Amino acid sequence: MDIYQIIITHNRAWTIREVICFSVIFCLALILALRLLRKKKINVLQAVSGLLLLIFLAVVFGSTVFTRNPGSTPKYELELFWSWKKVIYEGSQSLLKENLLNMILLFPMGILLPAALWRRLSWWQGFLSGAAVSAAIELCQLLLCRGLFEWDDMIHNGIGCMAGCMIGGTVIQFIQKKHREF
C-alpha cells in the first residue's frame, strides 16, 4: 500500500460539523498569531509553523480518532513491545510496516515544533512531546472505542517526533545563526 492509499483509507471526508469546528479553532489561532506578530512577541516563521502544526494535528487526530467508526467495546493491548515480538518471532510484515508508519506519523510535528517555539529542543523534549500527543490520541481511541490503545504507538510516535525535532532544531539553529550575522 503506497502513501496515497494509506491517506485515502484512513481519512474519510470531514462532516460539516467537523469543518466548522476546525475552522473556528483555526480562525482563533490565526487571530492570536496575528496579534502576537503585531506585538512582536513572535516572528513570521513561528506564526506560520504554529498554524501548520495546528493543521497537521487536526489531520492526525481526524485520521486516528474522529473520522473512525466507533466500535462496541474499547480495545487495548497493554503488553509493552507486543508488536515487535510479533515482528521478530512471527515475521509479521504488516506490523513492521505499521510500526514504521507510526514512527513517521509525528515526524512532521517534530520538524515544526522547533520552528514554532523558535528554539532547539533536546531529544527527550521531542520524544515527550510526541509521546504526549500520542497518549492523547490513544486515550481518545480507548474512551471513544475508535481504535486500539497500545503503548507501542506512543513509543513509536515519540521516536518519530524526536527525530523530527533533532532535524528541525538543527535547521532553526542554522537560521538563527544566519539571522544574527545580518
C-alpha positions as a printed NumPy array, in Angstrom:
array([[  0.   ,   0.   ,   0.   ],
       [  1.511,   3.33 ,  -1.03 ],
       [  1.259,   6.565,   0.964],
       [ -1.653,   7.855,  -1.141],
       [ -3.674,   4.694,  -0.452],
       [ -2.917,   4.942,   3.264],
       [ -4.137,   8.554,   3.312],
       [ -7.305,   7.705,   1.375],
       [ -8.013,   4.636,   3.527],
       [ -7.591,   6.373,   6.871],
       [ -9.063,   9.789,   6.066],
       [-12.743,   9.93 ,   5.272],
       [-14.226,  13.274,   4.347],
       [-14.931,  15.536,   7.324],
       [-18.533,  16.254,   8.247],
       [-19.792,  19.827,   8.055],
       [-19.719,  19.991,  11.873],
       [-16.049,  18.936,  11.921],
       [-15.177,  21.504,   9.255],
       [-16.965,  24.288,  11.151],
       [-15.359,  23.301,  14.466],
       [-11.861,  23.241,  12.986],
       [-12.471,  26.48 ,  11.066],
       [-13.451,  28.28 ,  14.277],
       [-10.379,  26.949,  16.114],
       [ -8.12 ,  27.855,  13.186],
       [ -9.553,  31.387,  12.929],
       [ -8.992,  31.929,  16.663],
       [ -5.413,  30.656,  16.322],
       [ -4.873,  32.92 ,  13.304],
       [ -6.165,  35.964,  15.209],
       [ -3.885,  35.111,  18.141],
       [ -0.89 ,  34.646,  15.82 ],
       [ -1.553,  37.985,  14.101],
       [ -1.821,  39.778,  17.457],
       [  1.423,  38.219,  18.67 ],
       [  3.094,  39.181,  15.388],
       [  1.865,  42.772,  15.673],
       [  3.206,  42.993,  19.242],
       [  6.498,  41.427,  18.047],
       [  6.171,  38.546,  20.539],
       [  6.739,  36.016,  17.729],
       [  8.203,  36.148,  14.231],
       [  6.564,  35.154,  10.934],
       [  8.21 ,  31.715,  10.889],
       [  6.821,  30.969,  14.351],
       [  3.324,  32.074,  13.331],
       [  3.327,  30.013,  10.133],
       [  4.851,  26.98 ,  11.875],
       [  2.311,  27.171,  14.695],
       [ -0.607,  27.331,  12.26 ],
       [  0.833,  24.475,  10.182],
       [  1.246,  22.458,  13.38 ],
       [ -2.413,  23.068,  14.233],
       [ -3.5  ,  21.907,  10.768],
       [ -1.223,  18.874,  10.975],
       [ -2.548,  17.837,  14.396],
       [ -6.139,  18.268,  13.191],
       [ -5.449,  15.898,  10.296],
       [ -3.693,  13.401,  12.595],
       [ -6.477,  13.43 ,  15.193],
       [ -9.04 ,  13.259,  12.414],
       [ -7.477,  10.211,  10.793],
       [ -6.636,   8.372,  14.014],
       [ -9.703,   9.174,  16.123],
       [-12.541,  11.347,  14.923],
       [-13.192,  10.005,  11.428],
       [-13.13 ,   6.369,  12.531],
       [-16.335,   4.467,  13.119],
       [-16.809,   3.634,  16.8  ],
       [-16.713,   0.03 ,  17.913],
       [-18.898,  -1.528,  20.563],
       [-16.153,  -2.046,  23.153],
       [-12.784,  -0.482,  23.963],
       [ -9.787,  -2.354,  22.519],
       [ -6.388,  -2.31 ,  24.146],
       [ -3.032,  -4.098,  24.147],
       [ -1.15 ,  -3.437,  27.375],
       [  1.915,  -5.606,  26.728],
       [  4.896,  -3.36 ,  26.012],
       [  6.565,  -4.074,  22.637],
       [  3.973,  -6.707,  21.733],
       [  4.13 ,  -5.605,  18.097],
       [  7.897,  -6.082,  17.903],
       [  7.579,  -9.547,  19.422],
       [  5.203, -10.449,  16.588],
       [  7.558,  -8.896,  14.031],
       [ 10.611, -10.747,  15.37 ],
       [  9.122, -14.102,  16.341],
       [  6.298, -14.428,  13.816],
       [  7.73 , -12.37 ,  10.963],
       [  4.7  , -10.062,  10.775],
       [  5.402,  -7.728,   7.853],
       [  2.146,  -5.83 ,   8.39 ],
       [  3.081,  -4.96 ,  11.99 ],
       [  6.582,  -3.97 ,  10.889],
       [  5.055,  -1.589,   8.33 ],
       [  2.606,  -0.268,  10.94 ],
       [  5.414,   0.331,  13.451],
       [  7.495,   2.206,  10.878],
       [  4.493,   4.275,   9.758],
       [  3.796,   5.145,  13.402],
       [  7.369,   6.429,  13.703],
       [  6.821,   8.577,  10.614],
       [  3.393,   9.832,  11.759],
       [  4.578,  12.55 ,  14.161],
       [  7.868,  13.289,  12.367],
       [  6.374,  16.463,  10.79 ],
       [  5.29 ,  17.633,  14.242],
       [  8.898,  17.263,  15.349],
       [ 10.081,  19.356,  12.404],
       [  7.539,  22.113,  13.162],
       [  7.977,  22.327,  16.957],
       [ 11.427,  23.989,  16.99 ],
       [ 10.244,  26.489,  14.363],
       [  7.073,  27.289,  16.325],
       [  8.995,  27.668,  19.592],
       [ 11.969,  29.334,  17.869],
       [ 14.46 ,  27.202,  19.75 ],
       [ 16.148,  23.846,  19.615],
       [ 14.542,  21.134,  21.733],
       [ 16.511,  18.37 ,  23.415],
       [ 15.961,  14.806,  22.215],
       [ 13.938,  13.939,  25.312],
       [ 11.706,  17.026,  24.924],
       [ 10.999,  15.936,  21.35 ],
       [ 10.27 ,  12.39 ,  22.475],
       [  7.999,  13.509,  25.326],
       [  6.122,  15.941,  23.058],
       [  5.387,  13.161,  20.577],
       [  4.546,  10.664,  23.307],
       [  2.167,  13.171,  24.949],
       [  0.283,  13.832,  21.698],
       [  0.21 ,  10.105,  21.058],
       [ -1.096,   9.458,  24.585],
       [ -3.95 ,  11.891,  23.894],
       [ -4.731,  10.021,  20.662],
       [ -4.559,   6.626,  22.364],
       [ -6.801,   7.748,  25.245],
       [ -9.349,   9.133,  22.778],
       [ -9.259,   5.839,  20.877],
       [ -9.792,   3.904,  24.099],
       [-12.55 ,   6.087,  25.548],
       [-14.398,   6.563,  22.249],
       [-13.904,   2.909,  21.148],
       [-12.268,   4.075,  17.91 ],
       [ -9.077,   2.071,  17.691],
       [ -6.579,   0.024,  19.63 ],
       [ -4.982,   1.605,  22.707],
       [ -1.356,   0.494,  22.898],
       [  1.883,   1.635,  24.497],
       [  3.88 ,   0.735,  21.399],
       [  2.235,   3.509,  19.363],
       [  3.177,   6.092,  21.989],
       [  6.808,   4.984,  21.875],
       [  6.912,   4.861,  18.06 ],
       [  5.239,   8.27 ,  17.716],
       [  7.616,   9.703,  20.329],
       [ 10.627,   8.393,  18.407],
       [  9.36 ,   9.956,  15.18 ],
       [  8.709,  13.317,  16.818],
       [ 12.133,  13.173,  18.477],
       [ 13.833,  12.568,  15.107],
       [ 11.895,  15.45 ,  13.57 ],
       [ 12.856,  17.735,  16.478],
       [ 16.519,  16.901,  16.054],
       [ 16.403,  17.843,  12.367],
       [ 14.107,  20.841,  12.881],
       [ 16.247,  22.094,  15.756],
       [ 19.379,  21.925,  13.62 ],
       [ 17.653,  23.916,  10.864],
       [ 16.384,  26.532,  13.345],
       [ 19.843,  26.855,  14.865],
       [ 21.276,  27.435,  11.38 ],
       [ 18.595,  30.044,  10.561],
       [ 19.184,  31.857,  13.861],
       [ 22.938,  31.894,  13.25 ],
       [ 22.474,  33.335,   9.75 ],
       [ 19.953,  35.86 ,  11.106],
       [ 22.461,  37.092,  13.719],
       [ 25.127,  37.557,  11.024],
       [ 22.956,  40.127,   9.214]])
